Amino acid sequence: AASDEGLLVGKQLLRPKGASEDDDEGAPPPRGFGEGVSFDAIDGFLNSGTPVMHVPCAVANRSVKFYGIPRTGAFVCAPFVTADGEVKGVLSADTLGLERPFADSELQLLETVAVQVGEACARVEAALGEEHLSLTAELLSAYEESESDLKTRLEEAITIEAEEGGDKLASLKAKCGRAAEDLGVLTDAHLKFLYSRRALAPEALAVLKAVQAVLVPSLRASIEGLSWDALLASSTALRGAGLFSKIGAYDIMAETSAEGFDAATALLPEEMDEEALKK
């Protein structure tokens, strides 16, 4: 309900730490109050295929997390998964304040909806993958054409630089011009797949940070140590249309300081795995 949005939206529930090697063999991880019964539902699904976890009396289960005043009633959750069995999330419902458990028909409905949500997630993932492959193929083709064009431009630039009174920055301008044109064809859609990933190759993460450091040198301090999850959640990092608007407005020839490039270089590994970056 709308009245409950403030209690749930934006909240984070972290999975409690598992048992250590020093704990008794086979002992379950220690549980604390409000550590999240949803994790039990996920474990039950993965270990035994249990589709729905029903807690008839929520206040009697120490794992149930209450974001408000505890009320009597039931809590139920059902994991939804992809076709390969990966848990993508959990659907939850409760009868808090109604003082009753869920009926069998309600539990069956939640199970059905969870299956349907998992199937919908699989369709979305497949569509994202197909779009990503198509866009990547287009970019690779354009890159090959760009390399050929750049070679021609550099040959012309070398001739200009060799002339008396010729522009000694002709080669640099040719490279910058070609790079600007390549970046100009990119849109937010080209990063949609990337930003939907739960993990990112270290090489790709380093390049994303480096690009932002070139565009806005002051960002380096706030993004340097961020993980992929933290970068996605960051309110200062550039992304989407904001990132590409900065790229489109950037004029390297107007730069009078190497601050941005120094900041970017410091974020990149000494040895870059180009194949990992392409993937």
C-alpha positions as CSV (number, residue, x, y, z in Angstrom):
1,A,0.0,0.0,0.0
2,A,1.1,3.6,-0.5
3,S,1.2,4.1,3.3
4,D,3.9,1.4,3.5
5,E,6.2,2.8,0.8
6,G,8.3,4.7,3.3
7,L,8.9,1.6,5.3
8,L,10.2,-0.5,2.3
9,V,11.3,1.5,-0.6
10,G,15.1,2.1,-0.6
11,K,15.7,-0.3,2.3
12,Q,18.5,-2.8,2.1
13,L,18.5,-6.3,3.7
14,L,21.9,-8.0,3.8
15,R,22.3,-11.7,4.1
16,P,23.9,-12.7,7.4
17,K,27.4,-14.1,7.5
18,G,27.5,-17.9,7.1
19,A,29.1,-20.3,9.5
20,S,32.9,-20.2,9.8
21,E,35.3,-23.1,9.7
22,D,35.5,-23.0,13.5
23,D,31.8,-23.6,13.9
24,D,30.4,-27.1,14.6
25,E,30.2,-29.1,11.4
26,G,26.8,-29.0,9.9
27,A,25.6,-26.3,12.3
28,P,23.4,-23.6,10.7
29,P,24.7,-20.1,10.5
30,P,23.8,-18.1,13.6
31,R,20.5,-16.2,13.3
32,G,19.7,-12.8,14.7
33,F,16.6,-10.8,15.0
34,G,15.4,-9.3,11.7
35,E,18.0,-10.9,9.5
36,G,15.6,-11.8,6.8
37,V,13.4,-14.9,6.4
38,S,13.6,-14.3,2.6
39,F,17.1,-15.9,2.7
40,D,15.6,-19.0,4.3
41,A,13.1,-19.1,1.4
42,I,16.0,-18.9,-1.2
43,D,17.9,-21.6,0.6
44,G,14.9,-23.8,0.8
45,F,14.2,-23.4,-2.9
46,L,17.8,-24.1,-3.9
47,N,18.3,-27.0,-1.6
48,S,15.0,-28.8,-1.8
49,G,12.9,-27.1,-4.4
50,T,10.4,-25.6,-1.9
51,P,8.6,-23.0,-4.0
52,V,6.9,-21.0,-1.2
53,M,7.9,-20.4,2.4
54,H,4.9,-19.6,4.6
55,V,5.4,-18.2,8.1
56,P,1.9,-18.4,9.7
57,C,2.9,-16.3,12.7
58,A,5.5,-13.7,11.6
59,V,6.1,-12.3,15.1
60,A,7.1,-15.8,16.3
61,N,9.9,-16.1,13.7
62,R,13.0,-14.2,14.8
63,S,14.3,-13.9,11.2
64,V,11.3,-11.8,10.0
65,K,12.4,-8.2,9.5
66,F,9.9,-5.6,10.7
67,Y,10.5,-2.1,9.4
68,G,7.6,-0.8,11.5
69,I,5.8,-1.9,14.6
70,P,5.5,-5.7,14.7
71,R,1.9,-6.9,14.1
72,T,0.3,-10.3,14.3
73,G,-0.3,-12.1,11.0
74,A,1.5,-14.2,8.5
75,F,4.4,-13.7,6.1
76,V,5.0,-15.6,2.9
77,C,7.7,-15.4,0.2
78,A,8.4,-17.2,-3.1
79,P,11.7,-17.0,-5.0
80,F,11.5,-16.4,-8.7
81,V,14.2,-17.8,-11.0
82,T,15.4,-17.9,-14.5
83,A,15.3,-20.9,-16.8
84,D,18.7,-22.0,-15.6
85,G,17.6,-21.9,-11.9
86,E,19.3,-18.7,-10.9
87,V,17.3,-16.8,-8.2
88,K,16.6,-13.3,-9.4
89,G,14.5,-12.1,-6.5
90,V,11.7,-13.0,-4.0
91,L,8.0,-12.1,-4.1
92,S,6.7,-11.4,-0.6
93,A,3.3,-10.8,1.0
94,D,1.9,-10.6,4.5
95,T,-1.4,-10.5,6.4
96,L,0.1,-8.3,9.2
97,G,-2.7,-6.7,11.2
98,L,-5.3,-9.3,9.9
99,E,-4.2,-11.9,12.4
100,R,-4.6,-14.9,10.0
101,P,-2.3,-17.2,8.0
102,F,-2.5,-17.4,4.2
103,A,-5.1,-19.8,2.7
104,D,-3.8,-22.6,0.4
105,S,-5.4,-20.9,-2.6
106,E,-3.4,-17.7,-1.8
107,L,-0.2,-19.7,-1.5
108,Q,-0.8,-21.4,-4.8
109,L,-1.5,-18.0,-6.4
110,L,1.8,-16.6,-5.1
111,E,3.6,-19.7,-6.4
112,T,2.1,-19.3,-9.8
113,V,2.9,-15.6,-10.0
114,A,6.5,-16.3,-9.0
115,V,6.9,-18.7,-11.8
116,Q,5.4,-16.1,-14.2
117,V,7.7,-13.4,-13.0
118,G,10.7,-15.7,-13.5
119,E,9.6,-16.4,-17.0
120,A,9.1,-12.7,-17.7
121,C,12.6,-12.0,-16.4
122,A,14.0,-14.7,-18.7
123,R,12.3,-13.0,-21.7
124,V,13.6,-9.6,-20.8
125,E,17.1,-11.0,-20.4
126,A,16.9,-12.8,-23.7
127,A,15.7,-9.5,-25.4
128,L,18.6,-7.6,-23.8
129,G,21.1,-10.2,-24.9
130,E,19.8,-10.1,-28.5
131,E,19.9,-6.3,-28.6
132,H,23.4,-6.3,-27.1
133,L,24.7,-8.7,-29.7
134,S,23.2,-6.7,-32.5
135,L,24.6,-3.4,-31.2
136,T,28.0,-5.0,-30.6
137,A,28.1,-6.4,-34.1
138,E,27.3,-2.9,-35.5
139,L,30.0,-1.3,-33.4
140,L,32.6,-3.9,-34.4
141,S,31.8,-3.3,-38.1
142,A,32.0,0.5,-37.6
143,Y,35.3,0.1,-35.7
144,E,36.9,-1.7,-38.6
145,E,35.8,1.0,-41.0
146,S,37.0,3.6,-38.6
147,E,40.5,2.0,-38.4
148,S,40.8,2.2,-42.2
149,D,39.6,5.8,-42.2
150,L,42.0,6.8,-39.5
151,K,44.9,5.2,-41.3
152,T,44.1,7.4,-44.4
153,R,43.8,10.5,-42.2
154,L,47.1,9.9,-40.5
155,E,48.9,9.5,-43.8
156,E,47.5,12.8,-44.9
157,A,48.4,14.4,-41.5
158,I,52.0,13.2,-41.8
159,T,52.3,14.9,-45.2
160,I,50.9,18.1,-43.7
161,E,53.3,18.0,-40.8
162,A,56.2,17.5,-43.1
163,E,55.4,20.6,-45.1
164,E,57.1,23.9,-44.2
165,G,54.8,25.8,-41.9
166,G,52.5,22.8,-41.8
167,D,50.3,22.1,-38.8
168,K,52.5,20.0,-36.4
169,L,49.4,18.9,-34.5
170,A,47.7,17.4,-37.6
171,S,48.2,13.8,-36.5
172,L,46.8,14.5,-33.0
173,K,43.8,16.3,-34.5
174,A,43.2,13.4,-36.9
175,K,43.1,10.9,-34.0
176,C,40.9,13.1,-31.8
177,G,38.6,13.8,-34.7
178,R,38.2,10.2,-35.5
179,A,37.7,9.3,-31.8
180,A,35.0,12.0,-31.4
181,E,33.1,10.7,-34.4
182,D,33.3,7.1,-33.1
183,L,31.9,8.3,-29.7
184,G,29.3,10.4,-31.4
185,V,27.4,7.3,-32.6
186,L,27.1,5.8,-29.2
187,T,23.8,6.2,-27.2
188,D,22.5,5.2,-23.9
189,A,21.2,2.0,-25.5
190,H,24.8,0.8,-26.1
191,L,25.3,0.6,-22.3
192,K,21.9,-0.7,-21.3
193,F,23.1,-4.3,-21.3
194,L,26.2,-3.4,-19.4
195,Y,24.3,-1.6,-16.7
196,S,22.0,-4.5,-16.2
197,R,24.8,-6.9,-15.2
198,R,25.3,-8.1,-11.7
199,A,29.0,-8.2,-12.2
200,L,31.5,-6.5,-14.6
201,A,34.9,-7.4,-15.8
202,P,37.6,-5.4,-13.9
203,E,38.9,-4.1,-17.2
204,A,35.6,-2.7,-18.2
205,L,35.0,-1.2,-14.8
206,A,38.4,0.5,-14.9
207,V,37.7,2.0,-18.3
208,L,34.4,3.4,-17.2
209,K,36.0,5.1,-14.3
210,A,38.9,6.4,-16.4
211,V,36.5,7.9,-19.0
212,Q,34.7,9.7,-16.2
213,A,37.9,10.9,-14.7
214,V,38.9,12.5,-18.1
215,L,35.5,14.2,-18.4
216,V,35.3,15.3,-14.8
217,P,38.7,15.0,-13.0
218,S,37.2,15.8,-9.6
219,L,35.2,12.6,-9.8
220,R,38.2,10.4,-9.4
221,A,38.4,10.7,-5.6
222,S,34.8,9.6,-5.2
223,I,34.7,6.7,-7.7
224,E,38.2,5.3,-7.5
225,G,37.6,2.6,-4.9
226,L,34.0,1.8,-5.8
227,S,32.9,-1.7,-6.7
228,W,30.5,-2.3,-9.6
229,D,27.5,-2.3,-7.3
230,A,28.6,0.8,-5.5
231,L,29.2,2.6,-8.9
232,L,25.7,1.7,-10.0
233,A,24.3,3.1,-6.7
234,S,26.5,6.2,-6.8
235,S,24.7,9.6,-7.1
236,T,27.9,11.3,-8.4
237,A,29.0,8.9,-11.1
238,L,28.0,9.6,-14.7
239,R,25.8,7.2,-16.5
240,G,23.3,7.0,-19.4
241,A,22.4,10.1,-21.2
242,G,24.3,12.2,-18.7
243,L,27.5,10.4,-19.6
244,F,27.1,10.7,-23.3
245,S,26.2,14.4,-23.1
246,K,29.5,15.0,-21.4
247,I,31.3,12.9,-24.0
248,G,29.6,14.8,-26.8
249,A,30.5,18.2,-25.3
250,Y,34.1,17.3,-24.5
251,D,36.7,19.1,-26.7
252,I,40.2,17.7,-26.1
253,M,41.7,20.5,-28.2
254,A,40.4,23.0,-25.7
255,E,42.1,21.4,-22.8
256,T,45.0,23.3,-21.2
257,S,45.6,20.9,-18.4
258,A,46.6,17.2,-18.2
259,E,44.7,16.7,-14.9
260,G,42.0,14.6,-16.4
261,F,44.3,12.3,-18.2
262,D,46.6,11.9,-15.2
263,A,43.5,11.0,-13.1
264,A,42.4,8.5,-15.8
265,T,45.8,6.9,-16.2
266,A,46.0,6.2,-12.5
267,L,42.7,4.3,-12.6
268,L,43.8,1.9,-15.4
269,P,45.8,-1.3,-14.7
270,E,49.3,-1.4,-16.0
271,E,48.4,-4.3,-18.3
272,M,45.0,-4.3,-19.9
273,D,43.4,-7.6,-21.1
274,E,41.9,-6.3,-24.4
275,E,40.0,-9.5,-25.0
276,A,38.4,-9.4,-21.6
277,L,37.5,-5.8,-22.3
278,K,35.8,-6.6,-25.6
279,K,33.6,-9.3,-24.0
